[in-house]
């Protein structure tokens, strides 16, 4: 690829740096606060079977597809897709805009987690963690009271998260992205293992583990359980929304893509299993202490993190230590994922405008930090977050993933990408990989259909129409419109798109 010095592509120093960064992206908040409850609700130990099937038939195949595109076409999502085919570029920008929405609310959750790690030292939430979270901490107002009433306890940590992220991104791919992941991932693992170890010693831990792992085989006949398994794998592995395409574009030309994909996929799932053990051991303690069933205290997402766990911390031996470890783990898992999300946007701006790393970082982080603070540093931050998260997952990740993979199949690009993988991988892919990718398109289409029917049938979480039309449907349509408009903007000098250049690149890979 020819181009100016500004446009020379950064690389990871070695495959280990890439794997740590990729695992850091995959291991995020969803592993800790989503997987345990999804498994519990969908058959307990029996859920591990559809989960493993989903990992092998969708997670790893699509992860390898992302790797092949990013590595073969050496670009951010818009640039790689542009080189794949002229009209593919809007899909790349759809990915970028999806990451914009995700990172502006992801940052505030990391800020909440940092605050709660500090609050854990003296259980600052008091005897009623639920009232503290909604009233004292968030000072929450309903969606009908949308306004700019800032909440100091939220704004300070949120600004801190954005400043930290901006510094990391400005340092570049190896020093910033890989360096931060190499520091935070081992720290996260150590902290989380200690927390799990302490949780297992709590009275009632066995009760929680029994609730999680006792298999309900009858659940396997329910199609919704299988859809839940595919959904969890799809969201947790950071596939099909630009992250792994971008990361793999930084790999050296001779890199074992297949072996790397297997390591990342199984490492992510192993952490999810570890999270399930730690979370349900703690939930078993609080259930026994309060004379309740585990199902009565089990929850997911924000409820688990900021209400259920503070309740556990109030009553558990070494509660302060458990709190610091749990919320600290959320911070570190969140930071490594946030870095990967912002990287998609920074890389796209660098490629499109042909500008340096620091300028691209400032151009991305400053406006997004301001928008993030205006939306989520206010009294209506939580309702906005809730709606954005639901709709961007459906119409930013699932819908874009469906379109992207379907287009690759229809345009018969799979053989070309399969050959690229096999030319570089210790693990070869063939007809089973192709069939898995095709099957996953059907699964994504079904998930998109089911979610859309549900959202059209009744207002999500009973939010007002105007609120949903702005932050739900409006945002979803806006992503596509902006993606098309960005694809129409001219590329600055230094990028090649013609078929001859692509074939030369392919020959370089095979030599």
C-alpha positions as CSV (number, residue, x, y, z in Angstrom):
1,X,0.0,0.0,0.0
2,X,1.4,3.4,-0.9
3,X,0.8,6.5,1.0
4,X,2.3,9.3,3.1
5,X,4.2,8.7,6.3
6,X,1.1,9.9,8.2
7,X,-0.8,7.0,6.7
8,X,1.7,4.2,7.5
9,X,-0.2,1.5,9.3
10,X,0.7,0.8,12.9
11,X,1.2,-2.8,14.0
12,X,1.2,-4.8,17.2
13,X,4.8,-5.9,18.0
14,X,3.8,-9.5,18.2
15,X,0.9,-11.9,18.3
16,X,0.8,-12.0,22.1
17,X,0.1,-8.2,22.2
18,X,-2.7,-8.7,19.7
19,X,-4.2,-11.6,21.7
20,X,-4.1,-9.7,25.0
21,X,-5.8,-6.7,23.4
22,X,-8.4,-8.9,21.7
23,X,-9.2,-10.7,24.9
24,X,-9.3,-7.4,26.7
25,X,-11.9,-6.2,24.2
26,X,-14.0,-9.3,24.5
27,X,-13.8,-9.5,28.3
28,X,-16.0,-6.6,29.4
29,X,-19.0,-5.8,31.6
30,X,-21.2,-8.3,29.9
31,X,-19.0,-11.2,30.9
32,X,-19.4,-10.3,34.6
33,X,-22.9,-9.0,34.9
34,X,-24.8,-10.6,31.9
35,X,-23.5,-14.2,31.4
36,X,-24.2,-15.6,34.9
37,X,-27.8,-14.5,34.8
38,X,-28.4,-15.6,31.2
39,X,-27.0,-19.0,32.1
40,X,-29.2,-19.2,35.3
41,X,-32.4,-18.2,33.4
42,X,-31.8,-20.6,30.5
43,X,-31.3,-24.0,32.1
44,X,-28.3,-23.6,34.4
45,X,-25.7,-26.3,33.7
46,X,-27.7,-27.4,30.6
47,X,-27.2,-24.0,29.1
48,X,-23.5,-24.8,28.7
49,X,-24.4,-27.1,25.8
50,X,-26.0,-24.5,23.5
51,X,-23.4,-22.0,24.7
52,X,-20.6,-24.3,23.5
53,X,-22.4,-25.0,20.3
54,X,-22.9,-21.2,19.7
55,X,-19.2,-20.6,20.4
56,X,-18.1,-23.2,17.9
57,X,-20.7,-22.5,15.2
58,X,-21.0,-18.7,15.4
59,X,-18.5,-17.1,17.7
60,X,-15.2,-18.4,16.5
61,X,-16.3,-18.6,12.8
62,X,-17.3,-14.9,12.8
63,X,-14.3,-14.0,14.8
64,X,-12.1,-15.5,12.1
65,X,-14.2,-13.8,9.4
66,X,-13.4,-10.4,11.0
67,X,-9.8,-11.3,11.3
68,X,-9.6,-12.3,7.6
69,X,-11.2,-9.0,6.4
70,X,-9.1,-6.7,8.7
71,X,-5.8,-8.5,8.0
72,X,-6.3,-9.0,4.2
73,X,-7.4,-5.4,3.5
74,X,-5.3,-3.7,6.1
75,X,-7.6,-1.0,7.3
76,X,-10.2,0.3,9.7
77,X,-13.7,-1.0,9.2
78,X,-14.6,1.6,6.5
79,X,-11.3,1.3,4.7
80,X,-11.3,-2.5,4.8
81,X,-14.8,-2.7,3.6
82,X,-14.1,-0.2,0.9
83,X,-11.3,-2.3,-0.4
84,X,-13.6,-5.4,-0.2
85,X,-16.1,-3.6,-2.4
86,X,-16.9,0.0,-3.3
87,X,-20.5,-0.1,-1.9
88,X,-19.4,-1.9,1.3
89,X,-18.0,1.3,2.8
90,X,-21.3,2.4,4.5
91,X,-21.4,-0.8,6.4
92,X,-18.0,0.1,7.9
93,X,-19.3,3.5,8.9
94,X,-22.3,1.8,10.4
95,X,-19.9,-0.1,12.6
96,X,-18.1,3.1,13.5
97,X,-21.3,4.9,14.5
98,X,-22.4,1.9,16.5
99,X,-19.2,2.2,18.5
100,X,-19.8,5.9,18.9
101,X,-23.1,5.2,20.7
102,X,-21.7,2.4,22.8
103,X,-18.7,4.2,24.0
104,X,-20.6,7.4,25.1
105,X,-22.6,5.3,27.5
106,X,-20.0,2.7,28.3
107,X,-17.8,5.4,29.8
108,X,-20.4,6.4,32.4
109,X,-20.8,2.8,33.6
110,X,-17.0,2.6,34.1
111,X,-17.3,5.9,36.1
112,X,-20.1,4.5,38.3
113,X,-18.0,1.3,38.9
114,X,-15.0,3.5,39.9
115,X,-17.2,5.4,42.4
116,X,-18.6,2.2,43.8
117,X,-15.1,0.7,44.3
118,X,-14.4,3.7,46.5
119,X,-17.8,3.5,48.2
120,X,-17.2,-0.1,49.1
121,X,-14.5,0.9,51.6
122,X,-17.2,2.2,54.0
123,X,-20.4,0.9,52.4
124,X,-21.4,4.5,51.6
125,X,-24.7,3.4,50.1
126,X,-26.0,2.6,53.6
127,X,-28.7,0.1,54.4
128,X,-30.7,0.6,51.2
129,X,-28.4,0.3,48.2
130,X,-31.4,0.6,45.8
131,X,-32.6,4.0,47.1
132,X,-29.0,5.2,47.3
133,X,-28.3,4.3,43.7
134,X,-31.4,5.8,42.1
135,X,-31.9,8.8,44.4
136,X,-28.7,9.8,46.1
137,X,-26.1,8.7,43.5
138,X,-27.9,9.2,40.2
139,X,-30.5,11.8,41.5
140,X,-32.6,10.1,38.9
141,X,-35.6,11.8,37.1
142,X,-38.0,10.2,34.7
143,X,-37.6,10.5,30.9
144,X,-40.4,13.1,30.8
145,X,-38.1,15.4,32.8
146,X,-35.3,15.4,30.1
147,X,-33.0,18.3,30.9
148,X,-29.4,19.4,31.7
149,X,-29.5,19.0,35.5
150,X,-26.0,17.7,36.1
151,X,-25.2,15.2,38.9
152,X,-21.8,15.9,40.4
153,X,-21.2,12.4,41.7
154,X,-21.5,11.1,38.1
155,X,-19.9,13.9,36.1
156,X,-16.5,13.9,37.9
157,X,-15.7,10.2,37.4
158,X,-17.1,10.3,33.8
159,X,-14.7,13.1,32.8
160,X,-11.9,11.2,34.5
161,X,-12.7,8.1,32.3
162,X,-12.6,10.2,29.1
163,X,-9.3,11.9,30.0
164,X,-7.7,8.5,30.8
165,X,-9.0,7.0,27.6
166,X,-7.8,10.0,25.5
167,X,-4.3,9.6,26.9
168,X,-4.2,5.9,26.2
169,X,-5.5,6.3,22.6
170,X,-3.0,9.1,21.9
171,X,-0.1,6.8,22.8
172,X,-0.9,4.6,19.8
173,X,-1.5,1.0,19.0
174,X,1.5,-0.6,20.7
175,X,2.2,1.7,23.6
176,X,-1.4,2.7,24.2
177,X,-3.8,-0.1,23.2
178,X,-1.5,-3.1,23.7
179,X,0.3,-1.5,26.6
180,X,-2.9,-0.8,28.6
181,X,-4.4,-4.2,27.8
182,X,-1.2,-5.9,28.9
183,X,-1.3,-4.1,32.2
184,X,-5.0,-4.3,33.0
185,X,-5.8,-7.8,31.8
186,X,-3.4,-9.6,34.2
187,X,-4.5,-7.3,37.0
188,X,-8.2,-8.0,36.2
189,X,-7.6,-11.7,36.3
190,X,-5.7,-11.7,39.6
191,X,-8.4,-9.5,41.2
192,X,-11.2,-11.5,40.0
193,X,-9.7,-14.8,41.0
194,X,-9.2,-13.5,44.5
195,X,-12.8,-12.3,44.6
196,X,-14.1,-15.7,43.4
197,X,-11.9,-17.4,46.0
198,X,-13.4,-15.2,48.8
199,X,-17.0,-15.7,47.4
200,X,-16.5,-19.5,47.5
201,X,-15.8,-19.4,51.3
202,X,-19.0,-17.5,52.1
203,X,-21.8,-19.4,53.9
204,X,-24.4,-20.4,51.2
205,X,-22.0,-20.3,48.3
206,X,-22.8,-23.9,47.5
207,X,-26.5,-22.9,47.3
208,X,-25.7,-20.3,44.7
209,X,-23.6,-22.7,42.6
210,X,-26.3,-25.4,42.8
211,X,-28.8,-22.9,41.4
212,X,-26.4,-21.9,38.6
213,X,-25.1,-25.3,37.5
214,X,-28.0,-27.8,38.2
215,X,-29.1,-28.6,34.7
216,X,-32.6,-28.2,33.6
217,X,-32.5,-30.4,30.5
218,X,-36.1,-29.5,29.5
219,X,-34.9,-26.0,28.6
220,X,-33.0,-27.3,25.6
221,X,-36.3,-27.9,23.7
222,X,-37.0,-24.1,24.0
223,X,-35.7,-22.2,20.9
224,X,-35.4,-19.1,23.1
225,X,-32.6,-20.8,25.1
226,X,-30.6,-21.4,21.9
227,X,-31.2,-17.8,20.7
228,X,-30.0,-16.6,24.2
229,X,-26.8,-18.7,23.8
230,X,-26.1,-17.2,20.3
231,X,-26.9,-13.7,21.5
232,X,-24.5,-14.0,24.5
233,X,-21.6,-15.3,22.3
234,X,-22.3,-12.7,19.6
235,X,-22.3,-9.8,22.0
236,X,-19.4,-10.9,24.3
237,X,-16.8,-11.7,21.6
238,X,-16.9,-8.2,20.1
239,X,-17.6,-9.6,16.6
240,X,-19.2,-7.9,13.6
241,X,-19.1,-4.3,14.7
242,X,-15.6,-3.3,13.6
243,X,-13.4,-4.0,16.6
244,X,-11.8,-7.2,15.4
245,X,-11.5,-5.9,11.9
246,X,-9.6,-2.9,13.1
247,X,-7.4,-4.9,15.6
248,X,-6.5,-7.5,13.0
249,X,-5.4,-4.8,10.5
250,X,-2.5,-4.1,12.9
251,X,-1.2,-7.6,12.7
252,X,2.0,-8.4,10.9
253,X,1.5,-10.1,7.5
254,X,2.7,-13.5,8.7
255,X,0.4,-14.2,11.7
256,X,-1.5,-17.4,12.7
257,X,-5.0,-16.1,12.5
258,X,-6.8,-19.4,13.1
259,X,-4.9,-20.3,16.2
260,X,-5.2,-16.8,17.6
261,X,-9.0,-16.9,17.1
262,X,-9.3,-20.1,19.1
263,X,-7.3,-18.7,22.0
264,X,-9.3,-15.5,22.1
265,X,-12.7,-17.3,21.8
266,X,-12.0,-19.9,24.6
267,X,-10.3,-17.3,26.9
268,X,-13.4,-15.1,26.7
269,X,-15.7,-18.0,27.5
270,X,-13.4,-19.2,30.3
271,X,-13.7,-15.8,32.0
272,X,-17.5,-15.9,31.6
273,X,-17.6,-19.2,33.4
274,X,-15.3,-17.9,36.2
275,X,-17.6,-14.9,36.5
276,X,-20.6,-17.2,36.9
277,X,-18.9,-19.0,39.7
278,X,-18.0,-15.9,41.6
279,X,-21.3,-14.0,41.1
280,X,-23.5,-17.0,42.1
281,X,-21.4,-18.0,45.0
282,X,-22.0,-14.4,46.4
283,X,-25.7,-14.5,45.5
284,X,-26.0,-17.8,47.3
285,X,-24.6,-16.2,50.4
286,X,-27.2,-13.3,50.4
287,X,-30.0,-15.7,49.6
288,X,-29.2,-17.9,52.6
289,X,-28.6,-14.9,54.9
290,X,-32.0,-13.5,54.0
291,X,-33.8,-16.8,53.9
292,X,-34.7,-16.4,50.2
293,X,-34.3,-18.5,47.1
294,X,-31.4,-17.7,44.8
295,X,-34.0,-16.8,42.1
296,X,-35.3,-14.0,44.3
297,X,-31.9,-12.3,44.6
298,X,-30.4,-13.1,41.1
299,X,-30.4,-10.3,38.6
300,X,-28.5,-9.0,35.6
301,X,-26.8,-5.8,34.5
302,X,-27.1,-2.7,36.5
303,X,-29.3,-4.3,39.1
304,X,-26.7,-7.0,39.9
305,X,-23.8,-4.6,40.0
306,X,-25.1,-1.6,41.8
307,X,-28.0,-3.0,44.0
308,X,-27.5,-6.7,44.6
309,X,-23.7,-6.6,45.2
310,X,-23.8,-3.7,47.6
311,X,-26.4,-5.7,49.5
312,X,-24.0,-8.6,49.6
313,X,-21.1,-6.3,50.7
314,X,-23.2,-5.0,53.6
315,X,-23.6,-8.5,55.1
316,X,-20.6,-10.5,54.0
317,X,-17.4,-11.1,55.9
318,X,-14.6,-9.0,54.2
319,X,-17.4,-7.1,52.4
320,X,-15.2,-4.1,51.8
321,X,-12.6,-6.2,50.1
322,X,-15.2,-8.1,48.0
323,X,-16.5,-4.7,46.9
324,X,-13.2,-3.2,45.9
325,X,-12.3,-6.4,44.0
326,X,-15.7,-6.7,42.3
327,X,-16.1,-3.0,41.2
328,X,-12.4,-2.8,40.5
329,X,-12.8,-5.7,38.1
330,X,-15.7,-3.9,36.4
331,X,-13.5,-0.9,35.9
332,X,-10.6,-2.8,34.4
333,X,-12.8,-5.0,32.2
334,X,-14.6,-1.9,31.1
335,X,-11.5,0.1,30.3
336,X,-9.9,-2.6,28.1
337,X,-13.2,-2.9,26.2
338,X,-13.7,0.9,25.9
339,X,-10.2,1.3,24.4
340,X,-11.1,-1.2,21.7
341,X,-14.4,0.6,21.0
342,X,-12.8,4.0,20.7
343,X,-10.0,2.5,18.6
344,X,-12.5,1.6,15.9
345,X,-13.5,5.3,15.6
346,X,-10.0,6.7,15.8
347,X,-8.7,4.3,13.2
348,X,-11.5,5.2,10.8
349,X,-10.9,8.9,11.2
350,X,-7.1,8.4,10.7
351,X,-7.7,6.5,7.5
352,X,-10.4,8.7,6.1
353,X,-8.7,12.0,6.8
354,X,-5.1,10.8,6.5
355,X,-4.1,12.5,9.8
356,X,-1.8,11.6,12.7
357,X,-2.7,9.6,15.8
358,X,-2.9,12.4,18.3
359,X,-5.0,14.7,16.1
360,X,-7.4,11.8,15.3
361,X,-7.7,11.0,19.0
362,X,-8.5,14.6,20.0
363,X,-11.0,14.9,17.1
364,X,-12.8,11.8,18.4
365,X,-12.5,11.9,22.2
366,X,-13.2,15.6,22.9
367,X,-16.6,15.8,21.2
368,X,-17.6,12.3,22.3
369,X,-16.6,13.1,25.9
370,X,-18.7,16.3,25.8
371,X,-21.8,14.4,24.4
372,X,-21.3,11.6,26.9
373,X,-21.2,14.1,29.8
374,X,-24.3,16.0,28.5
375,X,-26.3,12.9,28.1
376,X,-25.2,10.7,31.1
377,X,-24.0,13.2,33.6
378,X,-27.6,14.4,34.1
379,X,-30.6,13.3,36.1
380,X,-32.1,11.5,33.1
381,X,-28.8,9.6,32.3
382,X,-30.1,6.1,33.2
383,X,-33.2,6.1,31.0
384,X,-31.2,7.4,28.1
385,X,-28.6,4.8,28.6
386,X,-31.2,2.0,28.8
387,X,-32.8,2.9,25.5
388,X,-29.6,3.6,23.6
389,X,-28.2,0.2,24.8
390,X,-31.3,-1.8,23.7
391,X,-31.6,-0.2,20.3
392,X,-27.9,0.0,19.4
393,X,-27.5,-3.7,20.2
394,X,-30.4,-4.5,18.0
395,X,-29.9,-2.0,15.1
396,X,-26.2,-1.3,15.4
397,X,-24.8,-4.7,16.2
398,X,-27.3,-7.4,15.1
399,X,-28.7,-5.5,12.1
400,X,-25.3,-4.4,10.8
401,X,-23.8,-7.8,11.4
402,X,-26.6,-9.4,9.5
403,X,-26.2,-7.1,6.5
404,X,-22.4,-7.3,6.5
405,X,-22.2,-11.1,6.6
406,X,-25.1,-11.6,4.2
407,X,-23.5,-9.3,1.7
408,X,-20.2,-11.2,1.9
409,X,-22.0,-14.4,1.2
410,X,-24.1,-13.0,-1.6
411,X,-21.0,-11.5,-3.3
412,X,-19.2,-14.8,-2.9
413,X,-16.3,-13.4,-1.0
414,X,-16.2,-16.3,1.5
415,X,-13.9,-18.5,-0.6
416,X,-11.4,-15.6,-1.0
417,X,-11.4,-14.9,2.8
418,X,-11.2,-18.6,3.6
419,X,-8.1,-18.9,1.4
420,X,-6.5,-16.0,3.2
421,X,-7.1,-17.6,6.6
422,X,-5.7,-21.0,5.4
423,X,-2.6,-19.4,3.9
424,X,-1.7,-18.1,7.4
425,X,-3.3,-20.4,9.9
426,X,-2.2,-23.5,11.9
427,X,-5.9,-24.4,12.0
428,X,-7.4,-24.7,8.6
429,X,-11.0,-23.8,7.8
430,X,-13.2,-25.3,5.1
431,X,-16.8,-26.3,4.4
432,X,-17.8,-26.4,8.1
433,X,-16.6,-22.9,8.5
434,X,-18.5,-21.7,5.5
435,X,-21.7,-23.5,6.6
436,X,-21.3,-22.0,10.1
437,X,-21.1,-18.5,8.7
438,X,-24.2,-19.0,6.5
439,X,-26.1,-20.5,9.5
440,X,-25.1,-17.5,11.6
441,X,-26.7,-15.2,9.1
442,X,-30.0,-17.0,9.6
443,X,-29.6,-16.8,13.4
444,X,-28.9,-13.1,13.2
445,X,-31.9,-12.5,11.0
446,X,-34.1,-14.4,13.4
447,X,-32.8,-12.4,16.4
448,X,-33.4,-9.1,14.5
449,X,-36.9,-10.2,13.6
450,X,-37.8,-11.2,17.1
451,X,-36.4,-8.0,18.7
452,X,-38.2,-5.8,16.1
453,X,-41.5,-7.6,16.7
454,X,-41.1,-7.1,20.4
455,X,-40.2,-3.4,20.1
456,X,-43.1,-2.7,17.8
457,X,-45.6,-4.6,19.9
458,X,-45.2,-2.4,23.0
459,X,-43.0,0.5,24.1
460,X,-39.7,-0.7,25.4
461,X,-39.8,-0.6,29.3
462,X,-43.0,1.5,28.8
463,X,-41.0,4.7,28.0
464,X,-43.0,7.6,26.4
465,X,-43.3,7.6,22.6
466,X,-41.3,10.8,22.2
467,X,-38.4,9.5,24.3
468,X,-38.2,6.3,22.3
469,X,-38.6,8.1,19.0
470,X,-35.5,10.3,19.8
471,X,-33.2,7.9,21.6
472,X,-34.4,4.6,20.1
473,X,-35.8,4.7,16.6
474,X,-34.4,8.1,15.8
475,X,-30.9,7.0,16.9
476,X,-31.1,3.7,15.0
477,X,-32.2,5.4,11.7
478,X,-29.6,8.2,12.3
479,X,-26.8,5.6,12.4
480,X,-27.5,4.5,8.9
481,X,-28.1,7.9,7.5
482,X,-24.8,9.2,8.9
483,X,-23.0,6.1,7.8
484,X,-24.1,6.7,4.2
485,X,-23.2,10.4,4.3
486,X,-19.7,9.6,5.7
487,X,-19.1,7.1,2.9
488,X,-19.9,9.9,0.4
489,X,-17.1,12.1,1.7
490,X,-13.9,12.0,-0.3
491,X,-10.9,10.1,1.1
492,X,-7.7,12.1,1.5
493,X,-4.7,11.1,-0.6
494,X,-2.8,8.0,0.4
495,X,-5.4,5.3,0.1
496,X,-5.6,2.8,-2.8
497,X,-8.8,1.0,-3.6
498,X,-8.4,-0.5,-7.1
499,X,-8.5,-4.2,-7.7
500,X,-4.9,-4.3,-8.9
501,X,-3.6,-3.0,-5.5
502,X,-5.8,-5.6,-3.7
503,X,-4.4,-8.4,-5.8
504,X,-0.8,-7.2,-5.1
505,X,-1.6,-7.3,-1.4
506,X,-2.9,-10.8,-1.7
507,X,0.3,-11.9,-3.5
508,X,2.4,-10.3,-0.8
509,X,0.5,-12.4,1.8
510,X,1.2,-15.6,0.0
511,X,4.9,-15.1,-0.5
